[in-house]
Amino acid sequence: FGPAGTRLSGWMTKIRLGWRKPTLGAGLRSELVADLVRWRVETVVVGPMDPPATEATMVRFLTDLLGRPPERVAGVWVWWQVQPSSLERWRDGQTPMARAAV
């Protein structure tokens, strides 16, 4: 029972269960960003999670998806002022962080 799962909630559950983070190709990124847009996400918070490696994987996953690192606040990781609609233009998978690394 509960709400229907989405691609983003599915991947977050998989990571929580110990899976590795997915490679964010254009198609998957587009689906995940669509979930953020639909949910009207403005702030993302991660932690604390056990084991710590799971938390680290989740932070890497969301950093890749959101295109920027979080801020550490009171024992949790926070991405402030998330603007999912601005992420839609990165359908090619080239977030500002990926472009800067090239």
C-alpha positions in Angstrom: 0.0 0.0 0.0 1.1 3.6 -0.5 1.8 5.8 -3.5 2.9 4.4 -6.8 6.7 4.2 -7.1 8.6 6.4 -9.5 12.1 6.0 -11.2 13.6 8.3 -8.6 12.0 6.6 -5.6 13.0 3.2 -7.0 16.7 4.2 -7.4 16.7 5.7 -3.9 15.3 2.5 -2.5 17.9 0.4 -4.4 20.7 2.5 -3.1 19.3 2.2 0.5 19.4 -1.6 0.0 23.0 -1.4 -1.0 23.0 -1.2 -4.8 25.5 1.0 -6.6 24.4 4.3 -7.9 23.3 4.2 -11.6 25.1 5.8 -14.5 23.0 8.9 -15.3 22.6 8.7 -19.1 20.3 11.2 -20.8 17.2 9.0 -20.7 17.5 8.1 -17.0 18.4 11.6 -16.0 15.4 12.9 -17.9 13.1 10.5 -16.0 14.6 11.3 -12.6 14.4 15.1 -13.2 10.8 14.7 -14.3 10.0 13.2 -10.8 11.7 16.2 -9.1 9.7 18.6 -11.2 6.4 16.7 -10.5 7.2 16.6 -6.8 8.1 20.4 -6.9 11.3 19.7 -5.0 13.0 22.7 -3.5 15.3 21.2 -0.9 16.8 17.7 -0.7 18.1 16.2 2.6 20.1 13.0 3.1 21.1 11.3 6.3 21.9 10.0 8.6 21.9 6.5 7.0 23.5 3.3 8.1 25.8 2.0 7.0 27.8 5.2 6.2 28.8 3.8 2.8 25.1 3.8 1.8 24.8 7.4 2.8 27.9 8.2 0.8 26.4 6.5 -2.3 23.2 8.4 -1.9 25.1 11.7 -1.7 27.1 10.9 -4.8 23.9 9.9 -6.7 22.1 13.1 -5.8 25.2 15.2 -6.4 25.4 13.8 -9.9 21.6 14.3 -10.4 21.5 17.8 -9.1 24.7 18.9 -10.6 26.3 20.3 -7.5 27.6 19.2 -4.1 25.4 19.5 -0.9 26.1 21.5 2.2 26.7 19.6 5.5 24.4 20.9 8.2 23.8 19.4 11.6 24.8 15.9 10.6 22.8 15.7 7.3 23.6 16.7 3.7 21.4 19.4 2.2 20.9 20.8 -1.3 19.1 24.1 -0.9 17.2 26.0 -3.6 16.9 23.0 -6.0 15.3 24.1 -9.2 14.3 20.9 -11.0 13.0 22.8 -14.1 16.5 24.1 -14.7 17.9 20.6 -14.6 15.7 19.6 -17.6 18.1 21.3 -20.0 20.8 18.8 -19.0 19.2 16.0 -20.9 22.5 15.2 -22.5 23.8 14.3 -19.1 26.2 17.3 -19.0 25.6 19.0 -15.7 27.8 22.0 -14.7 29.9 19.6 -12.6 30.4 17.2 -15.5 31.3 20.1 -17.9 33.8 21.5 -15.4 35.5 18.2 -15.1 36.2 18.0 -18.9 
